[in-house]
Amino acid sequence: MLLHWVITLTKKPNQGGIGMADVTSTVQNAASGVVGVIKALIVLFVFVNIIYSTGFDPIGGIVDLVNTFLDGGFAGLLALLVFLSFLA
């Protein structure tokens, strides 16, 4: 995969090198992968907290995060909506 990417980047423009659509899709795929890992970790922490009594409270952290946005009034609500649009 990495070798293919390096070869694609080093192609000359007349050989059909990398285009802007390729870069955009690569960045989008990488970002969606990172978001997927974060979502999986949140679910894992929730289940671990249910099974074992840990000092880490992921549900409380999420509630505190949402409350921080909502305490900002209408601007905080808009910021929360923008933040959630990045996750969807």
C-alpha positions in Angstrom: 0.0 0.0 0.0 2.7 2.5 1.0 4.8 1.5 -2.1 1.9 2.1 -4.4 1.3 5.5 -2.8 4.9 6.5 -3.2 4.9 5.3 -6.9 1.7 7.3 -7.5 3.2 10.4 -6.0 6.4 10.2 -8.0 4.7 9.8 -11.4 5.2 12.6 -13.9 2.1 14.7 -14.7 1.8 13.4 -18.2 1.7 9.8 -16.9 -1.5 10.4 -15.0 0.0 11.3 -11.6 -2.0 12.0 -8.5 -5.0 14.3 -8.8 -6.8 16.4 -6.3 -9.7 14.0 -6.1 -7.2 11.2 -5.1 -5.8 13.4 -2.3 -9.2 14.3 -1.0 -10.4 10.7 -0.9 -7.2 9.6 0.8 -7.5 12.3 3.5 -11.2 11.5 3.9 -10.5 7.7 4.2 -7.8 8.4 6.8 -10.1 10.7 8.8 -12.9 8.2 8.8 -10.6 5.5 10.0 -9.4 7.6 12.9 -13.0 8.5 13.8 -13.9 4.8 13.6 -11.1 3.9 16.0 -12.2 6.6 18.5 -15.8 5.4 18.4 -14.7 1.8 19.0 -12.6 3.0 22.0 -15.5 4.8 23.5 -17.7 1.7 23.2 -14.9 -0.4 24.7 -14.5 2.0 27.6 -18.2 2.0 28.3 -18.4 -1.8 28.4 -15.2 -2.0 30.5 -16.7 0.5 32.9 -19.9 -1.6 33.1 -18.1 -4.8 33.9 -15.3 -3.4 36.1 -15.6 -0.5 38.5 -12.9 1.9 37.1 -12.2 5.5 37.9 -12.8 6.4 34.3 -16.4 7.4 33.5 -16.8 7.7 29.7 -20.6 8.4 29.9 -20.0 11.2 32.4 -17.3 12.6 30.2 -19.6 12.7 27.2 -22.4 14.3 29.3 -19.9 17.0 30.6 -18.8 17.7 27.0 -22.3 18.2 25.8 -23.1 20.4 28.9 -20.1 22.5 28.1 -21.4 23.2 24.6 -25.0 23.8 25.9 -23.8 26.2 28.6 -22.5 28.4 25.8 -26.1 29.3 24.8 -27.1 29.4 21.1 -23.4 29.7 19.9 -22.6 26.6 22.0 -25.5 24.7 20.5 -24.3 25.6 17.0 -20.8 24.6 17.8 -22.1 21.2 19.1 -24.0 20.7 15.8 -20.9 21.5 13.7 -18.8 19.1 15.9 -21.4 16.3 15.5 -21.5 16.9 11.7 -17.8 16.0 11.6 -18.5 12.7 13.3 -21.4 11.7 11.0 
